[in-house]
């Protein structure tokens, strides 16, 4: 059996203390008249850096540790994305592609064989991140092409002027009259796009329309920022630009409205619009998450797990005297806590989870992690996207407010009943996300910033639901079992609806129906779940990451704890997972079990066996 080893904390020391020549040459000197000068040379900001300085460590004389490299790459990428902030711009695509290529090339020259296991894992995490970013860049360009016929004709001109404003190069003269002529011509192009959308809008998908509307809105913002930068400062800017600027902005607003009306078809703000990435996009994401299963195989895993949940749900329902588990679920939904005592009830659930893991010595709980938990409320408008508890640094609770409609109040109460909440509280707090983030902020935080993955983040919290269930002394009553099983069924169907949607097999509305019919969701909470899952604020595999990540951790648990026949404590296992911080679970497995790694690592761990 492979053995669990301590993490390496070693970092390579700097080999040189010499000052770079560039620093020595810029020391203050006095000129012939006694003035103190920093440098006689040209301003270093007046010209772009030579090609060899585009990427690389801050001081080339010093060796760069893997941890420092990851931090630098993250910071450099942030600088590029902040400066080249016009999405869809060829300039932005080119600069990002150059950056990813250069970093991948430099990484390939690193001395992988000499690294510790911890450093090898960091190497592979960074390589995976850069490769995924490069592939997603190409996918993004392909998606841009879908709405290019009615966006590119005017976007080219807007981007041109916004990028001139960004660069502020002395040789690029900003002439207001020329800009005014350009804005007027651009408005004409926008009017043609409006006519195109009106006539051919039905040829485009909702997802394409959603991306196009977002891009048009972004271009409006960039154009307004550019004009505001000069307005009132440049002598003739307002004289020439004010009128065509207003006309163009109005045309862009009209085009965005036309896209929403003719392509998206969102007559009200309750319409759910998602953006499927297709099978190719899913394969890119699965490779990056180190999941060696196809989307179709994952759908079969979800169905297998759902079958287990349904069997257990029927058994719990039978204990309550119900022949149909859905009737038992309705019974449990109506066992909700009154508003006067709800907050203290939730606080009690949070304390219960922390007390349980401490009592059974399952994981280390730092005093401050438990002591400093705060509880806040999710406002009604946000509950349309987040209808249940949210966790992390604090616990956010969903509960109906006085001004909500009566039907919405009841659905929120039923969706956050006592027994659903019992399984949710420790998932969000301790030993779930609160503990996870608390330790992660203090141990290898660079990994969490750069390599976030739902398979680790959400998998960890759901894993504890499985551990508590398997112990047999936490979810004891049939009501509590039904509350726990509801969430596990929910995670199974999350795989089904999210992958089905991105594969183009089902619509957003059909995703809602799956949650209502197969899990027993209230319709409002089902809509909130689907809206949150598909609106682009979460990665395409995020919803699948809960169940699949938990299954990975359960298999890793079997390989480490259960295979040791009690020689390896759960507490040590869990503490080391937390201190390793965020990464794909297969990398965590390689780290804990000291699996042999090479610089061309490919995922191969069939954690669920043959499907």
C-alpha positions in Angstrom: 0.0 0.0 0.0 1.2 3.5 -0.7 2.0 5.5 2.3 1.0 9.0 3.4 3.9 11.4 3.7 4.3 14.9 5.3 4.2 17.8 3.0 7.5 19.4 2.1 7.9 23.0 3.2 11.2 23.5 1.5 11.8 26.4 -0.8 14.9 27.0 -2.8 17.1 29.7 -1.4 18.3 32.7 -3.4 21.8 32.2 -4.8 22.7 35.8 -5.4 22.7 38.9 -3.3 24.3 41.1 -6.0 22.4 44.3 -7.1 21.4 44.3 -10.7 23.3 46.7 -12.9 20.1 48.6 -13.7 19.7 49.5 -10.0 23.3 50.5 -9.7 23.1 52.8 -12.7 20.1 54.6 -11.4 21.7 55.8 -8.1 21.3 59.5 -7.5 24.1 61.7 -9.1 24.7 65.4 -9.3 24.9 67.2 -12.6 27.2 70.1 -13.5 25.0 72.7 -11.8 24.5 70.7 -8.6 21.0 69.3 -9.3 20.5 65.7 -8.0 19.4 63.4 -10.8 18.1 59.9 -10.6 19.2 59.0 -14.1 20.6 60.6 -17.2 18.9 58.0 -19.4 15.5 58.0 -21.0 12.4 57.3 -18.9 12.0 53.5 -18.7 8.2 53.9 -19.2 8.6 55.7 -22.5 9.0 52.5 -24.5 7.7 48.9 -24.4 10.0 46.3 -22.8 12.2 44.2 -25.1 10.7 40.8 -25.9 12.9 38.9 -23.5 11.5 40.9 -20.6 7.8 40.4 -21.4 7.5 37.5 -19.0 9.8 36.0 -16.4 10.9 36.3 -12.7 11.4 39.7 -11.3 15.2 39.2 -10.8 16.7 36.9 -13.4 19.7 36.2 -11.2 17.6 34.6 -8.6 16.1 31.1 -9.0 12.3 31.2 -8.9 10.6 28.7 -6.6 7.4 27.1 -7.9 5.4 29.0 -5.3 6.9 32.3 -6.4 6.3 31.4 -10.0 2.6 30.7 -9.4 2.2 34.0 -7.5 4.0 35.9 -10.2 1.9 34.3 -13.0 -1.3 35.1 -11.2 -0.3 38.7 -10.7 1.0 39.1 -14.2 -2.2 37.7 -15.6 -4.2 40.1 -13.5 -2.2 43.0 -14.9 -2.8 41.9 -18.5 -6.5 41.3 -18.0 -6.9 44.7 -16.2 -5.0 46.7 -18.9 -6.3 44.8 -21.9 -9.8 44.9 -20.6 -11.9 45.1 -23.8 -13.2 41.6 -24.2 -13.5 40.4 -27.8 -10.6 42.6 -28.8 -8.0 40.9 -31.1 -5.4 42.8 -29.1 -6.5 41.2 -25.9 -6.6 37.8 -27.4 -3.1 38.2 -28.9 -1.6 39.4 -25.6 -3.1 36.7 -23.5 -2.1 34.0 -26.0 1.4 35.3 -26.0 1.5 35.2 -22.2 0.2 31.7 -21.9 2.6 30.4 -24.6 5.6 32.1 -23.0 4.8 30.8 -19.5 4.2 27.3 -20.8 7.5 27.4 -22.6 9.4 28.7 -19.6 7.7 26.2 -17.3 8.8 23.3 -19.6 12.5 24.3 -18.9 12.1 24.1 -15.1 14.0 21.2 -13.4 11.0 19.1 -12.6 13.0 16.0 -11.6 14.8 17.8 -8.8 11.6 19.1 -7.2 10.0 17.8 -4.0 6.6 16.1 -4.3 4.9 19.3 -3.2 6.7 21.3 -5.9 5.9 18.7 -8.5 2.3 19.1 -7.7 2.6 22.9 -8.0 4.3 22.5 -11.4 1.5 20.3 -12.7 -1.2 22.6 -11.3 0.3 25.6 -13.0 0.8 23.8 -16.3 -2.8 22.6 -16.1 -4.0 26.1 -15.4 -2.0 27.7 -18.3 -3.1 25.0 -20.8 -6.7 25.3 -19.8 -6.6 29.1 -20.1 -5.1 28.8 -23.6 -7.8 26.3 -24.7 -10.6 28.4 -23.3 -9.2 31.4 -25.1 -9.7 29.7 -28.4 -13.2 28.5 -27.4 -14.1 32.1 -26.5 -12.9 33.3 -29.9 -15.1 30.7 -31.5 -18.1 31.9 -29.5 -17.4 35.5 -30.5 -17.7 34.5 -34.1 -21.3 33.4 -33.5 -22.5 37.0 -33.1 -19.9 38.7 -35.2 -22.3 39.4 -38.2 -24.1 42.1 -36.2 -21.5 43.2 -33.7 -18.1 43.3 -35.4 -19.1 45.9 -38.1 -19.3 48.6 -35.4 -17.1 47.0 -32.6 -13.9 47.4 -34.6 -14.2 51.2 -34.6 -15.2 51.5 -30.9 -12.3 49.2 -29.9 -9.9 51.2 -32.0 -10.6 54.5 -30.1 -10.8 52.9 -26.7 -7.4 51.2 -27.2 -5.8 54.5 -28.3 -7.1 56.1 -25.1 -5.7 53.2 -23.1 -2.2 53.3 -24.7 -1.8 57.1 -24.6 1.2 56.8 -26.9 2.8 60.1 -28.1 2.7 59.1 -31.7 -1.1 58.4 -31.7 -2.7 61.8 -32.1 -6.3 61.9 -30.7 -8.2 64.3 -33.0 -11.8 65.1 -31.8 -13.1 65.9 -35.3 -11.8 62.6 -36.6 -13.3 60.8 -33.7 -16.7 62.6 -34.3 -16.6 61.4 -38.0 -15.9 57.9 -36.8 -18.6 57.8 -34.2 -21.1 59.1 -36.8 -20.2 56.3 -39.2 -20.2 53.8 -36.4 -23.8 54.8 -35.6 -24.8 54.0 -39.2 -23.2 50.6 -38.8 -25.2 50.0 -35.6 -28.4 51.0 -37.3 -27.7 48.3 -39.9 -27.1 45.8 -37.1 -30.5 46.7 -35.6 -32.2 46.0 -39.0 -30.3 42.7 -39.2 -31.4 41.5 -35.8 -35.0 42.5 -36.5 -35.0 40.5 -39.7 -32.8 37.5 -38.8 -32.9 37.3 -35.0 -34.6 34.0 -35.0 -31.5 32.4 -36.6 -29.5 32.9 -33.4 -29.6 31.0 -30.2 -30.5 32.5 -26.8 -27.0 31.9 -25.6 -25.6 33.8 -28.6 -28.0 36.6 -27.9 -27.0 36.7 -24.3 -23.3 36.9 -25.1 -24.0 39.6 -27.8 -26.1 41.7 -25.4 -23.3 41.6 -22.8 -20.7 42.5 -25.4 -22.7 45.5 -26.6 -23.2 46.7 -23.1 -19.5 46.4 -22.4 -18.6 48.3 -25.6 -21.0 51.1 -24.5 -19.2 51.3 -21.1 -15.8 51.4 -22.7 -16.8 54.1 -25.2 -18.3 56.2 -22.4 -15.2 55.8 -20.3 -13.0 57.0 -23.2 -15.2 60.0 -23.9 -15.4 60.9 -20.2 -11.6 60.8 -20.1 -11.3 63.7 -22.6 -14.6 65.6 -22.0 -13.9 69.0 -20.4 -10.2 68.5 -20.7 -9.4 68.5 -24.4 -10.0 72.0 -25.9 -12.3 71.0 -28.8 -13.5 67.6 -27.6 -17.0 68.5 -26.5 -17.6 70.7 -29.5 -17.0 67.9 -31.9 -17.9 64.7 -30.0 -20.9 65.4 -27.8 -23.6 65.1 -30.5 -22.3 61.9 -32.3 -21.5 60.4 -29.0 -25.0 60.7 -27.7 -26.5 59.4 -31.0 -24.2 56.4 -31.0 -24.9 55.5 -27.4 -28.7 55.7 -28.0 -28.2 53.4 -31.1 -26.2 50.9 -29.1 -28.8 50.9 -26.3 -31.5 50.3 -29.0 -29.5 47.4 -30.5 -29.1 45.8 -27.1 -32.8 46.0 -26.5 -33.5 44.5 -29.9 -31.2 41.6 -29.2 -32.9 40.9 -25.9 -36.3 41.1 -27.6 -35.7 39.3 -30.8 -33.0 36.7 -29.8 -33.1 36.2 -26.1 -36.9 36.8 -25.8 -36.7 37.8 -22.2 -40.0 39.6 -21.7 -39.5 39.6 -17.9 -36.6 39.3 -15.5 -37.7 35.8 -14.4 -36.6 34.3 -17.7 -33.7 32.0 -17.2 -31.0 32.3 -19.9 -28.0 30.0 -20.0 -25.0 29.7 -22.2 -24.2 26.1 -23.1 -20.5 25.4 -23.9 -21.1 22.2 -25.9 -19.4 18.9 -25.7 -16.0 20.3 -26.7 -16.1 22.8 -24.0 -17.1 20.2 -21.4 -14.1 18.0 -22.5 -11.7 20.9 -22.0 -13.1 21.5 -18.5 -13.1 17.8 -17.6 -9.4 17.5 -18.7 -8.5 20.5 -16.6 -10.4 19.1 -13.6 -8.5 15.8 -14.1 -11.7 13.7 -14.5 -11.0 10.8 -16.8 -14.6 10.1 -17.6 -16.7 11.3 -20.6 -19.8 13.5 -20.0 -22.0 10.5 -20.9 -20.2 8.3 -18.3 -20.7 11.0 -15.7 -24.4 11.0 -16.5 -24.5 7.3 -15.8 -22.7 7.8 -12.4 -25.3 10.4 -11.5 -28.1 8.0 -12.3 -26.5 5.2 -10.3 -26.2 7.5 -7.2 -29.7 8.7 -7.6 -31.0 5.2 -7.6 -29.3 4.6 -4.2 -30.8 7.8 -2.9 -34.3 6.9 -4.0 -34.1 3.5 -2.3 -33.0 5.1 1.0 -35.7 7.7 0.7 -38.3 5.1 0.3 -37.1 3.3 3.4 -37.2 6.6 5.5 -40.6 7.4 4.2 -41.8 3.9 5.2 -40.7 4.6 8.7 -43.0 7.6 8.8 -45.9 5.6 7.4 -45.8 7.0 3.9 -46.1 4.7 0.9 -44.8 7.4 -1.5 -41.5 9.1 -0.6 -42.7 12.4 -2.2 -45.5 12.5 0.3 -43.0 12.0 3.1 -40.9 14.8 1.7 -43.9 17.2 1.7 -44.4 16.3 5.3 -40.8 17.2 6.2 -41.0 20.5 4.2 -43.8 21.8 6.4 -41.7 21.3 9.5 -40.1 24.8 9.3 -38.9 27.0 12.1 -40.9 30.2 13.0 -39.3 33.6 12.2 -39.0 34.5 15.9 -36.7 31.6 16.7 -35.1 30.8 13.3 -31.8 32.6 13.7 -31.1 31.0 17.1 -32.2 27.6 15.7 -29.6 28.0 12.9 -26.9 29.0 15.3 -27.7 25.8 17.2 -27.2 23.7 14.1 -23.9 25.4 13.4 -22.7 24.6 16.9 -23.9 21.0 16.6 -21.8 20.3 13.6 -18.6 21.8 15.1 -19.2 19.9 18.4 -19.8 16.6 16.6 -16.4 16.6 14.7 -14.5 17.7 17.9 -16.2 15.1 20.0 -15.3 12.3 17.6 -11.8 13.8 16.9 -12.5 13.9 13.1 -10.7 17.1 12.2 -8.9 20.0 13.9 -11.2 23.0 14.6 -9.2 26.1 15.5 -11.0 28.1 18.2 -11.2 31.3 16.1 -12.7 29.4 13.1 -15.7 28.5 15.3 -15.8 31.6 17.5 -15.9 34.2 14.8 -18.8 32.9 12.7 -21.3 35.6 11.9 -24.8 35.2 10.5 -26.3 37.5 7.9 -29.5 37.4 5.8 -29.8 36.9 2.0 -32.1 39.7 0.8 -35.3 38.7 -1.1 -34.0 39.7 -4.5 -30.8 37.6 -4.1 -32.9 34.7 -2.9 -34.1 34.3 -6.5 -30.5 33.1 -7.3 -29.5 31.8 -3.8 -32.6 30.3 -2.3 -30.8 28.3 0.5 -27.9 28.9 2.9 -24.6 30.2 1.7 -21.4 29.7 3.6 -17.7 30.5 3.7 -16.4 33.4 5.8 -19.9 33.8 7.2 -23.3 32.0 7.2 -25.9 33.7 5.0 -29.4 32.4 5.7 -32.5 32.5 3.4 -35.8 33.4 5.1 -38.9 35.2 3.9 -39.1 38.9 4.5 -42.4 40.7 5.4 -42.7 42.3 2.0 -42.4 39.1 -0.1 -45.5 37.7 -1.8 -47.3 35.1 0.3 -46.6 32.2 -2.1 -42.9 33.1 -2.2 -42.8 33.2 1.6 -44.2 29.7 1.9 -41.8 28.3 -0.7 -38.8 29.8 1.1 -40.0 28.4 4.4 -40.6 25.0 3.0 -37.3 25.0 1.2 -35.4 25.9 4.3 -37.2 23.6 6.8 -35.6 22.3 10.0 -34.4 19.0 8.5 -33.1 20.4 5.2 -31.2 23.0 7.3 -29.7 20.4 9.6 -27.7 19.0 6.7 -26.9 22.4 5.3 -25.5 24.1 8.4 -22.4 22.0 8.8 -22.0 21.8 5.0 -21.6 25.5 5.0 -19.8 26.0 8.2 -17.8 23.4 10.2 -16.5 21.0 9.1 -17.6 22.3 5.6 -16.8 25.6 3.8 -16.1 27.8 6.9 -13.4 25.5 8.2 -12.1 24.9 4.6 -11.6 28.6 3.9 -10.3 29.4 7.3 -7.4 26.9 7.0 -7.0 27.6 3.3 -6.4 31.3 4.0 -3.5 30.3 6.3 -1.9 27.3 4.5 -0.7 27.6 0.9 -3.2 30.4 0.0 -1.7 30.8 -3.4 -3.3 27.5 -4.5 -6.8 28.7 -3.6 -6.2 32.0 -5.5 -5.0 30.3 -8.7 -6.4 26.8 -8.8 -10.0 27.0 -7.6 -12.0 23.9 -8.4 -15.6 22.9 -7.3 -14.5 19.3 -7.1 -12.3 20.2 -4.1 -14.4 23.1 -2.6 -17.9 21.6 -2.9 -16.7 18.0 -2.9 -15.2 18.6 0.6 -18.5 19.9 2.1 -20.7 17.1 0.5 -18.1 14.5 1.5 -18.9 15.4 5.2 -22.6 14.8 4.6 -21.6 11.3 3.4 -19.3 10.7 6.4 -22.0 11.8 8.8 -24.5 9.5 7.1 -22.2 6.5 7.2 -21.4 6.9 10.9 -25.0 6.2 11.6 -25.4 8.4 14.7 -26.0 11.9 13.2 -28.9 11.4 10.8 -31.0 9.2 13.1 -34.6 10.1 12.7 -36.4 9.5 9.4 -37.1 13.2 9.1 -33.4 14.0 9.3 -32.6 11.2 6.9 -35.1 12.6 4.4 -33.5 16.0 4.8 -30.0 14.6 4.1 -31.2 12.5 1.2 -33.0 15.4 -0.4 -29.7 17.2 -0.8 -27.9 14.1 -2.1 -30.6 13.5 -4.7 -30.3 17.2 -5.5 -26.5 16.8 -6.2 -27.2 13.8 -8.5 -29.7 15.8 -10.5 -27.3 18.7 -10.7 -25.0 16.5 -12.7 -27.9 15.5 -14.9 -29.3 18.9 -15.7 -26.0 20.8 -15.9 -24.3 18.3 -18.3 -27.5 17.8 -20.2 -27.9 21.5 -20.7 -24.3 22.1 -21.8 -24.6 19.1 -24.2 -27.6 20.8 -25.7 -30.0 18.0 -24.7 -32.3 20.0 -22.5 -33.4 23.6 -22.0 -33.2 25.8 -18.9 -36.9 25.3 -18.3 -36.4 21.5 -18.5 -33.7 21.8 -15.9 -36.2 23.4 -13.5 -38.7 20.6 -14.2 -36.0 17.9 -13.4 -35.4 19.5 -10.0 -39.1 19.8 -9.2 -40.1 16.3 -10.4 -37.0 14.2 -9.5 -35.9 15.9 -6.3 -39.1 17.5 -5.0 -37.9 21.1 -5.1 -40.2 24.1 -4.6 -40.5 25.7 -8.0 -39.1 29.0 -6.8 -36.0 27.3 -5.3 -35.6 25.2 -8.5 -35.6 28.3 -10.6 -33.1 29.9 -8.3 -30.8 26.9 -8.6 -30.9 26.7 -12.3 -30.6 30.5 -12.8 -27.5 30.5 -10.6 -26.0 27.4 -12.3 -26.5 28.6 -15.9 -26.1 32.4 -15.8 -22.3 32.3 -16.3 -21.3 33.2 -12.8 -20.2 29.6 -12.1 -18.0 27.3 -14.1 -19.8 24.8 -16.4 -18.8 21.9 -14.2 -19.5 23.6 -10.9 -22.8 21.8 -10.1 -21.3 18.5 -11.1 -18.4 19.1 -8.8 -20.4 18.6 -5.6 -21.2 14.9 -6.0 -18.2 13.9 -8.2 -15.7 15.6 -5.8 -17.3 14.0 -2.8 -17.1 10.6 -4.5 -13.5 11.2 -5.3 -12.8 12.1 -1.6 -14.7 9.0 -0.4 -12.5 6.8 -2.7 -9.4 8.5 -1.5 -10.6 7.9 2.1 -10.8 4.2 1.3 -7.3 4.2 -0.2 -5.8 6.0 2.8 -7.8 5.3 6.0 -9.7 2.1 5.4 -6.8 0.4 3.7 -4.6 1.1 6.7 -6.9 -1.0 8.9 -7.2 1.7 11.5 -3.5 2.6 11.6 -4.1 6.0 10.1 -6.3 8.5 12.0 -9.2 10.3 10.2 -8.1 13.6 11.9 -4.7 13.5 10.3 -6.2 12.6 6.9 -8.7 15.5 7.0 -6.1 18.0 8.4 -3.7 17.3 5.6 -6.4 17.7 3.0 -7.2 21.1 4.4 -3.6 22.2 4.6 -2.8 21.0 1.1 -5.5 23.5 -0.1 -7.4 23.7 -3.3 -6.5 21.4 -6.3 -8.0 18.6 -8.4 -8.6 15.6 -6.2 -6.3 13.4 -8.3 -3.4 15.8 -7.6 -4.4 15.6 -3.9 -4.2 11.8 -4.1 -0.7 12.0 -5.7 0.4 14.4 -3.0 -0.9 12.3 0.0 0.1 8.9 -1.3 3.4 10.1 -3.0 2.4 8.8 -6.3 5.0 8.9 -9.0 4.6 12.1 -11.1 6.2 13.2 -14.4 6.0 16.6 -16.1 3.6 15.2 -18.8 1.1 13.9 -16.3 -2.3 12.7 -17.6 -5.3 12.0 -15.5 -6.1 8.2 -15.2 -7.7 7.7 -11.8 -11.0 5.9 -12.3 -12.3 6.8 -8.8 -15.7 5.3 -9.5 -14.5 2.2 -11.3 -15.8 1.1 -14.7 -19.0 2.9 -15.7 
